[in-house]
Amino acid sequence: MVEMVSRPYEAAFEKHAMAHDEVLCLSADLTSSCEIDKFRDNHPEKFLSLGMAEQNMMSFAGGLGLAGYRPFLHSFGVFLYRRPYDQLMASIAYPRRKVRLMGFLPGITTPGGMTHQAIEDVSVMRSIPNMTILETGDATEVESICEAADSIDGPVYCRVLRGSVPRLFDTPIKVGEMRELETGNDILIVSSGITTEEAMRASAALKGAGVSVRHLHLNTIKPFDHKTMLDHIASVKGGVITLENHVVDGGIGSLMAETMADAGVGKRLVRLGLKDTYAHGGSRAYLMRYYGLDALALVHGIEDLMGQKFGITEDDLSAARVEAVHSLVKAEGL
């Protein structure tokens, strides 16, 4: 039974912020939705509300960074790069300010539709010089994301999970190190964020079908350890399959394609994720099934990769968690 942790970011951020005088908490009018409302109430001297004005928040944070502070900006991921892109580039990325962008509701973890779903954030942030990208996949990584982000000498963008989050790992994030969850030699699965749990759901059924799986979980997307990844690719007889809560263009699927192409690796690559589409509203489980991001979609992708059918059905997979659509009963809970 998977342990579920309620609001792991809340306590983790408070602990980290109170241990470092230079850390400040910035909000863009989504304070309770980013689990920092108690921090606001308990530590008003370290909390700044910039309102629904993300462009100004970026420029303001750049100034704080110049003054020696390390501001943590809290909002939904989409609002940390779509609206304030110019200010993000000019005030934060270009001068390498130590600004920590904590982006909640990555990908399809919200039913809010296009306006709230950060489905191309990794591709955008990967293209920005000086930017580090981290992504949480479980409660332990959420609990360690603040310390990991604050270790970066420059700006960092984090895809953060909120609400009730499963505990899948025992050790905190180590920036630059991927997690090796399975060590098989037939197929390499590369996943990140919420898709790692889906890949883990499929593991036992795949083993039962005789597939020797090597499974890697990425929590550091940029910078990326190409050499270690190439070693893993060389360790499997077959190809590589990626599963991501993101469009396939510019995310970890593209990252793997670039890595393999640059090294002249001739193995086949299958990329699973959103394919040139925006996602509509719905529960996470529904959206993952509809857009082919869940465990069964992974099984089908591996069947395609290996050119054989395993006869695995949903009943053969480990149980899926069913979550409430809204973490908060109000509009900003989207």
Residue, then its C-alpha position, 0 to 999 in steps of 0.5 A: m500500500v502506497e503511503m499518501v502524504s498530505r501537503p508535503y510542500e507546506a512543511a518543507f518550505e517553512k522549514h527551509a525558509m526559516a533556516h535561511d535568512e536570505v530566502l523570501c516567499l513570493s506569491a502571485d495571488l494563489t497563496s493557498s493553492c500553492e500551500i503557503d497560506k500558513f507560511r504567510d500567516n505565521h511569517p508575514e515578515k518573509f512573505l510578499s504578495l505581488g498580486m495577479a501581476e506575474q510580469n512585475m513579480m519577475s522583475f521584482a524577484g530579479g531585484l531581490g536577487l541582485a540585493g542578495y536575497r533568494p526569492f521563492l516564487h509560487s504560482f501555477g506553472v503556466f503563470l511563471y513562463r507564459r505571461p512573464y516570458d520577457q521579464l523572466m529572460a531579462s531580469i532573471a535568466y540573463p543575469r543568473r539571479k538566484v530565483r526559485l520558480m516553484g511551478f504547481l499544477p504541471g501538465i494535466t494535474t489540473p482539470g482547469g484546461m488550457t489556461h491552467q495546464a503547463i504542458e510545454d513548460v519543460s520545452v520552453m525552460r530547456s531553451i532558456p540559457n542558465m535555467t535549471i529544471l527540476e521535477t518532483g515525482d513523489a512526496t519525498e521529492v516534494e519534501s526535498i525540492c526546496e533544498a535542491a532548488d536552493s543549491i543552484d547557483g542561478p535560476v531554477y524552475c521546479r514542477v511541484l506536486r501538491g495536495s495528497v502525494p504518494r511516497l515512492f522513494d526513500t531518499p531526497i532529490k540529488v540534483g543531476e542524479m537520475r533514479e534507477l528503479e529497475t535494472g533489466n536489459d530488454i527495454l529502457i523506460v525513462s519517466s518523470g513526475i507523475t508518469t513514474e508512478e504509472a511506469m511502476r504500476a506496469s512493472a510487475a505485469l511486464k515482468g510477468a510477460g517476460v519483459s526485462v525492464r530498465h526504468l529510470h526516473l528523472n528529477t533533474i531535466k536540465p542539466f542532464d547527464h548524457k553520459t550516464m544515460l548513454d550507458h543505460i541505453a547501451s545496457v538494453k538490447g532493445g529500444v527506449i520508451t519515454l513517458e511524460n506529463h508534457v507534450v512530446d516535443g521539447g520534453i524528455g522525449s526530445l531530450m532522449a532523441e537529441t542524446m541518442a542522435d548526437a551519439g549516433v545511437g541506432k536504437r528505436l525510440v518511442r515517445l509517449g506524451l501529449k501529441d500536438t494537442y492541448a488537454h481538456g478538463g477532467s480528472r487526472a486518471y481520465l486525462m492520463r487514459y485519454y491522452g495515453l499517459d498511463a500504465l496501460a498506454l506504456v504497455h501498449g507502447i512497449e508492445d509497439l517497440m518490441g513488435q509483440k503483444f503481451g495480452i496485459t489488461e488494466d486488471d493485470l496492472s497495479a491498482a491506480r489511485v483515484e483522486a478528487v478533481h479539486s484539491l480545494v473547493k473554490a475556483e483557485g483550487l483548479 
